[in-house]
Each structure stands twice: as C-alpha cells, then as structure tokens.
Amino acid sequence: YVNKIKEMDLQEPEFVYSNDMQFVRAMHKCINYVNFTIPKNLRVPYEMIIGQAALESAWGKSRFGTEANNLFGIRTWNEKMPHLLLIGVDKWPGWGVRVFASKCDSVKEYIRLLNEHPAYEDFRKLRIKTNDPIKLIKTLDKFSTTTDYHKRVIRVINEIRKLEE
C-alpha cells in the first residue's frame, strides 16, 4: 500500500472555502498533502499552521490570501520575485508580500521557513521535546512585530478547537 502511494502522482488538493469551518478543512487537506513530502521530524503541528494562517489571512479572506495565495504574510526582499505591495504603496519599499502559485505553496514555504530560518531556532529546539502548538507558538516571537502575537494565535487556535468540536 505505501509503495502504491509513492507510485501515484499526488495531486495538490483544491483549496475551496466560503466560511471559517471550510477554511479549516481546506487547510487540513493541504497540510496532509504537504506532509507526504516531508519527514515526520520536520512537520509542524496542524493547529499552529491553521491558527497562524487564519490570523494572518483573516481566514483566507485578506487581499494577500486571495490575490497572492499568501496565508502567512510571507515577505520577499527580492523585487524580481512575484509580490504585492501594500495598498497605497507605488514604489518598491525594499520588501513586498510574496505571491504563491497556490495556497498550499504558501503552507510549504511557511514550513520550510520554520525548519530553516535562523529566527526559528528556538522553535526547532522545543519541537524535539514537544508537539504542543500552544508551547511552540510562543517561540515564534520573530514572526510578527506584535508583542502579543502568540496570544492572538492561541486565541485563534481555541476558536478552531470550538469549531471542530
């Protein structure tokens, strides 16, 4: 059976939603798809990914989520990379919000950043000991300039838990 999965061409799932619960379900499908391609020890807890995506993209409804398929506000400092600028900004300010081919591609990049970027070293160290999204989210203090960022994500994780009951 496992060999059959490897032989199959995995198709990226459609990311379709019109409400918060459908957004959560679409995220689950996308994360399952992405997790097929990465070793278990490099995976990120579902609730953490979905919580941040929901917060950063207003449950997939933000301009960056809809126009750029960017669910996490991931930036680029390379003007040649496809990007969007903030509304009202006409001239390259030194960064833009990356445009992805699909929402699942933004999930892949988010996971890659957490696994490789020096800013998330504390996350990687703690993940060896626990998979608790509430504890792990507290290590992402460099993901946002907002000082209570982890509290906001935890609030969204708790909303998601209520939705899934």
Biotite code that builds the C-alpha atoms (Angstrom):
import biotite.structure as struc

atoms = struc.array([
    struc.Atom([0.000, 0.000, 0.000], chain_id="A", res_id=1, res_name="TYR", atom_name="CA", element="C"),
    struc.Atom([2.748, 2.502, 0.948], chain_id="A", res_id=2, res_name="VAL", atom_name="CA", element="C"),
    struc.Atom([4.562, 1.731, -2.316], chain_id="A", res_id=3, res_name="ASN", atom_name="CA", element="C"),
    struc.Atom([1.318, 2.389, -4.197], chain_id="A", res_id=4, res_name="LYS", atom_name="CA", element="C"),
    struc.Atom([1.166, 5.881, -2.651], chain_id="A", res_id=5, res_name="ILE", atom_name="CA", element="C"),
    struc.Atom([4.751, 6.575, -3.709], chain_id="A", res_id=6, res_name="LYS", atom_name="CA", element="C"),
    struc.Atom([3.979, 5.406, -7.248], chain_id="A", res_id=7, res_name="GLU", atom_name="CA", element="C"),
    struc.Atom([0.905, 7.618, -7.501], chain_id="A", res_id=8, res_name="MET", atom_name="CA", element="C"),
    struc.Atom([1.215, 11.206, -8.561], chain_id="A", res_id=9, res_name="ASP", atom_name="CA", element="C"),
    struc.Atom([-0.047, 13.121, -5.566], chain_id="A", res_id=10, res_name="LEU", atom_name="CA", element="C"),
    struc.Atom([-2.409, 15.860, -6.645], chain_id="A", res_id=11, res_name="GLN", atom_name="CA", element="C"),
    struc.Atom([-2.472, 19.080, -4.696], chain_id="A", res_id=12, res_name="GLU", atom_name="CA", element="C"),
    struc.Atom([-5.956, 19.376, -3.178], chain_id="A", res_id=13, res_name="PRO", atom_name="CA", element="C"),
    struc.Atom([-8.305, 22.152, -4.204], chain_id="A", res_id=14, res_name="GLU", atom_name="CA", element="C"),
    struc.Atom([-8.420, 24.936, -1.651], chain_id="A", res_id=15, res_name="PHE", atom_name="CA", element="C"),
    struc.Atom([-12.087, 25.889, -1.650], chain_id="A", res_id=16, res_name="VAL", atom_name="CA", element="C"),
    struc.Atom([-13.940, 27.566, 1.219], chain_id="A", res_id=17, res_name="TYR", atom_name="CA", element="C"),
    struc.Atom([-16.712, 30.048, 1.875], chain_id="A", res_id=18, res_name="SER", atom_name="CA", element="C"),
    struc.Atom([-16.683, 30.040, 5.687], chain_id="A", res_id=19, res_name="ASN", atom_name="CA", element="C"),
    struc.Atom([-14.269, 29.514, 8.581], chain_id="A", res_id=20, res_name="ASP", atom_name="CA", element="C"),
    struc.Atom([-15.014, 25.779, 9.001], chain_id="A", res_id=21, res_name="MET", atom_name="CA", element="C"),
    struc.Atom([-14.431, 25.139, 5.285], chain_id="A", res_id=22, res_name="GLN", atom_name="CA", element="C"),
    struc.Atom([-11.180, 27.128, 5.543], chain_id="A", res_id=23, res_name="PHE", atom_name="CA", element="C"),
    struc.Atom([-10.062, 24.828, 8.401], chain_id="A", res_id=24, res_name="VAL", atom_name="CA", element="C"),
    struc.Atom([-10.975, 21.715, 6.355], chain_id="A", res_id=25, res_name="ARG", atom_name="CA", element="C"),
    struc.Atom([-9.133, 23.040, 3.289], chain_id="A", res_id=26, res_name="ALA", atom_name="CA", element="C"),
    struc.Atom([-6.089, 23.722, 5.489], chain_id="A", res_id=27, res_name="MET", atom_name="CA", element="C"),
    struc.Atom([-6.209, 20.132, 6.824], chain_id="A", res_id=28, res_name="HIS", atom_name="CA", element="C"),
    struc.Atom([-6.234, 18.732, 3.260], chain_id="A", res_id=29, res_name="LYS", atom_name="CA", element="C"),
    struc.Atom([-3.377, 20.986, 2.240], chain_id="A", res_id=30, res_name="CYS", atom_name="CA", element="C"),
    struc.Atom([-1.270, 20.119, 5.315], chain_id="A", res_id=31, res_name="ILE", atom_name="CA", element="C"),
    struc.Atom([-1.883, 16.384, 4.731], chain_id="A", res_id=32, res_name="ASN", atom_name="CA", element="C"),
    struc.Atom([-0.700, 16.834, 1.146], chain_id="A", res_id=33, res_name="TYR", atom_name="CA", element="C"),
    struc.Atom([2.419, 18.774, 2.199], chain_id="A", res_id=34, res_name="VAL", atom_name="CA", element="C"),
    struc.Atom([3.192, 16.295, 4.993], chain_id="A", res_id=35, res_name="ASN", atom_name="CA", element="C"),
    struc.Atom([3.527, 13.478, 2.413], chain_id="A", res_id=36, res_name="PHE", atom_name="CA", element="C"),
    struc.Atom([6.643, 15.250, 1.149], chain_id="A", res_id=37, res_name="THR", atom_name="CA", element="C"),
    struc.Atom([8.427, 15.973, 4.435], chain_id="A", res_id=38, res_name="ILE", atom_name="CA", element="C"),
    struc.Atom([9.895, 13.748, 7.166], chain_id="A", res_id=39, res_name="PRO", atom_name="CA", element="C"),
    struc.Atom([7.876, 13.420, 10.400], chain_id="A", res_id=40, res_name="LYS", atom_name="CA", element="C"),
    struc.Atom([10.514, 15.219, 12.470], chain_id="A", res_id=41, res_name="ASN", atom_name="CA", element="C"),
    struc.Atom([10.221, 18.343, 10.260], chain_id="A", res_id=42, res_name="LEU", atom_name="CA", element="C"),
    struc.Atom([6.446, 18.627, 10.436], chain_id="A", res_id=43, res_name="ARG", atom_name="CA", element="C"),
    struc.Atom([4.668, 21.496, 12.180], chain_id="A", res_id=44, res_name="VAL", atom_name="CA", element="C"),
    struc.Atom([1.535, 20.915, 14.311], chain_id="A", res_id=45, res_name="PRO", atom_name="CA", element="C"),
    struc.Atom([-1.691, 21.393, 12.352], chain_id="A", res_id=46, res_name="TYR", atom_name="CA", element="C"),
    struc.Atom([-3.211, 23.758, 14.897], chain_id="A", res_id=47, res_name="GLU", atom_name="CA", element="C"),
    struc.Atom([-0.195, 26.029, 14.745], chain_id="A", res_id=48, res_name="MET", atom_name="CA", element="C"),
    struc.Atom([-0.271, 26.227, 10.942], chain_id="A", res_id=49, res_name="ILE", atom_name="CA", element="C"),
    struc.Atom([-4.035, 26.733, 10.745], chain_id="A", res_id=50, res_name="ILE", atom_name="CA", element="C"),
    struc.Atom([-4.057, 29.208, 13.642], chain_id="A", res_id=51, res_name="GLY", atom_name="CA", element="C"),
    struc.Atom([-1.401, 31.381, 12.058], chain_id="A", res_id=52, res_name="GLN", atom_name="CA", element="C"),
    struc.Atom([-2.944, 31.127, 8.590], chain_id="A", res_id=53, res_name="ALA", atom_name="CA", element="C"),
    struc.Atom([-6.373, 32.116, 9.945], chain_id="A", res_id=54, res_name="ALA", atom_name="CA", element="C"),
    struc.Atom([-4.924, 35.052, 11.895], chain_id="A", res_id=55, res_name="LEU", atom_name="CA", element="C"),
    struc.Atom([-2.573, 36.290, 9.154], chain_id="A", res_id=56, res_name="GLU", atom_name="CA", element="C"),
    struc.Atom([-5.078, 35.994, 6.296], chain_id="A", res_id=57, res_name="SER", atom_name="CA", element="C"),
    struc.Atom([-8.376, 36.727, 8.085], chain_id="A", res_id=58, res_name="ALA", atom_name="CA", element="C"),
    struc.Atom([-9.457, 33.116, 7.492], chain_id="A", res_id=59, res_name="TRP", atom_name="CA", element="C"),
    struc.Atom([-8.286, 33.299, 3.873], chain_id="A", res_id=60, res_name="GLY", atom_name="CA", element="C"),
    struc.Atom([-10.269, 36.461, 3.120], chain_id="A", res_id=61, res_name="LYS", atom_name="CA", element="C"),
    struc.Atom([-7.451, 39.047, 3.148], chain_id="A", res_id=62, res_name="SER", atom_name="CA", element="C"),
    struc.Atom([-6.121, 40.599, -0.051], chain_id="A", res_id=63, res_name="ARG", atom_name="CA", element="C"),
    struc.Atom([-2.805, 38.774, 0.363], chain_id="A", res_id=64, res_name="PHE", atom_name="CA", element="C"),
    struc.Atom([-4.671, 35.487, 0.916], chain_id="A", res_id=65, res_name="GLY", atom_name="CA", element="C"),
    struc.Atom([-6.928, 35.883, -2.112], chain_id="A", res_id=66, res_name="THR", atom_name="CA", element="C"),
    struc.Atom([-4.695, 37.739, -4.617], chain_id="A", res_id=67, res_name="GLU", atom_name="CA", element="C"),
    struc.Atom([-1.298, 36.338, -3.612], chain_id="A", res_id=68, res_name="ALA", atom_name="CA", element="C"),
    struc.Atom([-2.283, 32.906, -2.194], chain_id="A", res_id=69, res_name="ASN", atom_name="CA", element="C"),
    struc.Atom([-0.176, 34.000, 0.790], chain_id="A", res_id=70, res_name="ASN", atom_name="CA", element="C"),
    struc.Atom([-1.818, 32.807, 4.004], chain_id="A", res_id=71, res_name="LEU", atom_name="CA", element="C"),
    struc.Atom([1.027, 33.898, 6.311], chain_id="A", res_id=72, res_name="PHE", atom_name="CA", element="C"),
    struc.Atom([2.107, 37.360, 5.149], chain_id="A", res_id=73, res_name="GLY", atom_name="CA", element="C"),
    struc.Atom([5.439, 35.898, 3.991], chain_id="A", res_id=74, res_name="ILE", atom_name="CA", element="C"),
    struc.Atom([7.611, 38.651, 2.580], chain_id="A", res_id=75, res_name="ARG", atom_name="CA", element="C"),
    struc.Atom([10.258, 38.899, -0.099], chain_id="A", res_id=76, res_name="THR", atom_name="CA", element="C"),
    struc.Atom([13.140, 41.351, -0.210], chain_id="A", res_id=77, res_name="TRP", atom_name="CA", element="C"),
    struc.Atom([13.790, 40.494, -3.863], chain_id="A", res_id=78, res_name="ASN", atom_name="CA", element="C"),
    struc.Atom([11.958, 42.878, -6.194], chain_id="A", res_id=79, res_name="GLU", atom_name="CA", element="C"),
    struc.Atom([12.192, 40.349, -9.053], chain_id="A", res_id=80, res_name="LYS", atom_name="CA", element="C"),
    struc.Atom([10.200, 37.717, -7.107], chain_id="A", res_id=81, res_name="MET", atom_name="CA", element="C"),
    struc.Atom([6.424, 37.914, -7.694], chain_id="A", res_id=82, res_name="PRO", atom_name="CA", element="C"),
    struc.Atom([4.970, 40.103, -4.957], chain_id="A", res_id=83, res_name="HIS", atom_name="CA", element="C"),
    struc.Atom([2.223, 42.505, -3.946], chain_id="A", res_id=84, res_name="LEU", atom_name="CA", element="C"),
    struc.Atom([2.781, 45.866, -2.302], chain_id="A", res_id=85, res_name="LEU", atom_name="CA", element="C"),
    struc.Atom([0.595, 47.365, 0.388], chain_id="A", res_id=86, res_name="LEU", atom_name="CA", element="C"),
    struc.Atom([-2.329, 49.397, -0.957], chain_id="A", res_id=87, res_name="ILE", atom_name="CA", element="C"),
    struc.Atom([-1.183, 52.985, -1.499], chain_id="A", res_id=88, res_name="GLY", atom_name="CA", element="C"),
    struc.Atom([2.477, 51.987, -1.947], chain_id="A", res_id=89, res_name="VAL", atom_name="CA", element="C"),
    struc.Atom([3.508, 52.509, -5.569], chain_id="A", res_id=90, res_name="ASP", atom_name="CA", element="C"),
    struc.Atom([7.309, 52.393, -5.325], chain_id="A", res_id=91, res_name="LYS", atom_name="CA", element="C"),
    struc.Atom([9.320, 49.357, -4.105], chain_id="A", res_id=92, res_name="TRP", atom_name="CA", element="C"),
    struc.Atom([9.920, 49.994, -0.370], chain_id="A", res_id=93, res_name="PRO", atom_name="CA", element="C"),
    struc.Atom([12.533, 47.230, -0.014], chain_id="A", res_id=94, res_name="GLY", atom_name="CA", element="C"),
    struc.Atom([10.052, 44.400, 0.503], chain_id="A", res_id=95, res_name="TRP", atom_name="CA", element="C"),
    struc.Atom([6.784, 43.020, -0.780], chain_id="A", res_id=96, res_name="GLY", atom_name="CA", element="C"),
    struc.Atom([4.383, 40.249, 0.164], chain_id="A", res_id=97, res_name="VAL", atom_name="CA", element="C"),
    struc.Atom([5.230, 37.129, -1.824], chain_id="A", res_id=98, res_name="ARG", atom_name="CA", element="C"),
    struc.Atom([2.842, 35.768, -4.412], chain_id="A", res_id=99, res_name="VAL", atom_name="CA", element="C"),
    struc.Atom([2.457, 31.974, -4.482], chain_id="A", res_id=100, res_name="PHE", atom_name="CA", element="C"),
    struc.Atom([1.067, 29.753, -7.246], chain_id="A", res_id=101, res_name="ALA", atom_name="CA", element="C"),
    struc.Atom([-1.293, 28.153, -4.708], chain_id="A", res_id=102, res_name="SER", atom_name="CA", element="C"),
    struc.Atom([-2.260, 28.437, -1.052], chain_id="A", res_id=103, res_name="LYS", atom_name="CA", element="C"),
    struc.Atom([-0.602, 25.052, -0.436], chain_id="A", res_id=104, res_name="CYS", atom_name="CA", element="C"),
    struc.Atom([2.634, 26.525, -1.809], chain_id="A", res_id=105, res_name="ASP", atom_name="CA", element="C"),
    struc.Atom([2.467, 29.196, 0.905], chain_id="A", res_id=106, res_name="SER", atom_name="CA", element="C"),
    struc.Atom([1.997, 26.426, 3.506], chain_id="A", res_id=107, res_name="VAL", atom_name="CA", element="C"),
    struc.Atom([5.091, 24.635, 2.122], chain_id="A", res_id=108, res_name="LYS", atom_name="CA", element="C"),
    struc.Atom([7.122, 27.843, 2.350], chain_id="A", res_id=109, res_name="GLU", atom_name="CA", element="C"),
    struc.Atom([5.892, 28.560, 5.897], chain_id="A", res_id=110, res_name="TYR", atom_name="CA", element="C"),
    struc.Atom([7.002, 25.070, 6.997], chain_id="A", res_id=111, res_name="ILE", atom_name="CA", element="C"),
    struc.Atom([10.341, 25.492, 5.177], chain_id="A", res_id=112, res_name="ARG", atom_name="CA", element="C"),
    struc.Atom([10.950, 28.816, 6.921], chain_id="A", res_id=113, res_name="LEU", atom_name="CA", element="C"),
    struc.Atom([10.239, 27.338, 10.368], chain_id="A", res_id=114, res_name="LEU", atom_name="CA", element="C"),
    struc.Atom([12.621, 24.465, 9.580], chain_id="A", res_id=115, res_name="ASN", atom_name="CA", element="C"),
    struc.Atom([15.456, 26.502, 8.091], chain_id="A", res_id=116, res_name="GLU", atom_name="CA", element="C"),
    struc.Atom([15.405, 30.189, 9.046], chain_id="A", res_id=117, res_name="HIS", atom_name="CA", element="C"),
    struc.Atom([17.751, 31.156, 11.925], chain_id="A", res_id=118, res_name="PRO", atom_name="CA", element="C"),
    struc.Atom([14.957, 33.208, 13.560], chain_id="A", res_id=119, res_name="ALA", atom_name="CA", element="C"),
    struc.Atom([13.089, 29.973, 14.383], chain_id="A", res_id=120, res_name="TYR", atom_name="CA", element="C"),
    struc.Atom([15.918, 28.057, 16.059], chain_id="A", res_id=121, res_name="GLU", atom_name="CA", element="C"),
    struc.Atom([14.038, 28.079, 19.420], chain_id="A", res_id=122, res_name="ASP", atom_name="CA", element="C"),
    struc.Atom([11.009, 26.531, 17.690], chain_id="A", res_id=123, res_name="PHE", atom_name="CA", element="C"),
    struc.Atom([13.143, 23.686, 16.300], chain_id="A", res_id=124, res_name="ARG", atom_name="CA", element="C"),
    struc.Atom([14.803, 23.033, 19.670], chain_id="A", res_id=125, res_name="LYS", atom_name="CA", element="C"),
    struc.Atom([11.478, 22.872, 21.516], chain_id="A", res_id=126, res_name="LEU", atom_name="CA", element="C"),
    struc.Atom([9.788, 20.741, 18.809], chain_id="A", res_id=127, res_name="ARG", atom_name="CA", element="C"),
    struc.Atom([12.251, 17.945, 19.640], chain_id="A", res_id=128, res_name="ILE", atom_name="CA", element="C"),
    struc.Atom([10.702, 17.855, 23.144], chain_id="A", res_id=129, res_name="LYS", atom_name="CA", element="C"),
    struc.Atom([7.031, 18.623, 22.438], chain_id="A", res_id=130, res_name="THR", atom_name="CA", element="C"),
    struc.Atom([4.464, 18.885, 19.701], chain_id="A", res_id=131, res_name="ASN", atom_name="CA", element="C"),
    struc.Atom([2.228, 21.150, 21.791], chain_id="A", res_id=132, res_name="ASP", atom_name="CA", element="C"),
    struc.Atom([1.160, 24.015, 19.491], chain_id="A", res_id=133, res_name="PRO", atom_name="CA", element="C"),
    struc.Atom([0.490, 26.342, 22.449], chain_id="A", res_id=134, res_name="ILE", atom_name="CA", element="C"),
    struc.Atom([4.054, 25.939, 23.758], chain_id="A", res_id=135, res_name="LYS", atom_name="CA", element="C"),
    struc.Atom([5.601, 26.027, 20.269], chain_id="A", res_id=136, res_name="LEU", atom_name="CA", element="C"),
    struc.Atom([3.802, 29.194, 19.121], chain_id="A", res_id=137, res_name="ILE", atom_name="CA", element="C"),
    struc.Atom([5.459, 31.093, 21.977], chain_id="A", res_id=138, res_name="LYS", atom_name="CA", element="C"),
    struc.Atom([8.860, 30.541, 20.277], chain_id="A", res_id=139, res_name="THR", atom_name="CA", element="C"),
    struc.Atom([7.805, 32.462, 17.147], chain_id="A", res_id=140, res_name="LEU", atom_name="CA", element="C"),
    struc.Atom([8.363, 35.929, 18.598], chain_id="A", res_id=141, res_name="ASP", atom_name="CA", element="C"),
    struc.Atom([10.186, 36.957, 15.396], chain_id="A", res_id=142, res_name="LYS", atom_name="CA", element="C"),
    struc.Atom([7.269, 36.019, 13.114], chain_id="A", res_id=143, res_name="PHE", atom_name="CA", element="C"),
    struc.Atom([5.484, 39.270, 13.919], chain_id="A", res_id=144, res_name="SER", atom_name="CA", element="C"),
    struc.Atom([6.376, 42.661, 15.342], chain_id="A", res_id=145, res_name="THR", atom_name="CA", element="C"),
    struc.Atom([3.235, 42.470, 17.510], chain_id="A", res_id=146, res_name="THR", atom_name="CA", element="C"),
    struc.Atom([4.308, 41.795, 21.104], chain_id="A", res_id=147, res_name="THR", atom_name="CA", element="C"),
    struc.Atom([1.223, 39.715, 21.976], chain_id="A", res_id=148, res_name="ASP", atom_name="CA", element="C"),
    struc.Atom([1.365, 37.716, 18.712], chain_id="A", res_id=149, res_name="TYR", atom_name="CA", element="C"),
    struc.Atom([1.448, 34.310, 20.430], chain_id="A", res_id=150, res_name="HIS", atom_name="CA", element="C"),
    struc.Atom([-1.642, 35.248, 22.488], chain_id="A", res_id=151, res_name="LYS", atom_name="CA", element="C"),
    struc.Atom([-3.514, 36.167, 19.306], chain_id="A", res_id=152, res_name="ARG", atom_name="CA", element="C"),
    struc.Atom([-2.594, 32.866, 17.629], chain_id="A", res_id=153, res_name="VAL", atom_name="CA", element="C"),
    struc.Atom([-3.574, 30.914, 20.770], chain_id="A", res_id=154, res_name="ILE", atom_name="CA", element="C"),
    struc.Atom([-6.960, 32.701, 20.744], chain_id="A", res_id=155, res_name="ARG", atom_name="CA", element="C"),
    struc.Atom([-7.477, 31.591, 17.107], chain_id="A", res_id=156, res_name="VAL", atom_name="CA", element="C"),
    struc.Atom([-6.356, 28.014, 17.926], chain_id="A", res_id=157, res_name="ILE", atom_name="CA", element="C"),
    struc.Atom([-9.018, 27.961, 20.666], chain_id="A", res_id=158, res_name="ASN", atom_name="CA", element="C"),
    struc.Atom([-11.631, 29.245, 18.164], chain_id="A", res_id=159, res_name="GLU", atom_name="CA", element="C"),
    struc.Atom([-10.642, 26.442, 15.770], chain_id="A", res_id=160, res_name="ILE", atom_name="CA", element="C"),
    struc.Atom([-10.932, 23.859, 18.567], chain_id="A", res_id=161, res_name="ARG", atom_name="CA", element="C"),
    struc.Atom([-14.506, 25.083, 19.245], chain_id="A", res_id=162, res_name="LYS", atom_name="CA", element="C"),
    struc.Atom([-15.350, 24.892, 15.519], chain_id="A", res_id=163, res_name="LEU", atom_name="CA", element="C"),
    struc.Atom([-14.070, 21.313, 15.352], chain_id="A", res_id=164, res_name="GLU", atom_name="CA", element="C"),
    struc.Atom([-15.991, 20.060, 18.445], chain_id="A", res_id=165, res_name="GLU", atom_name="CA", element="C"),
])
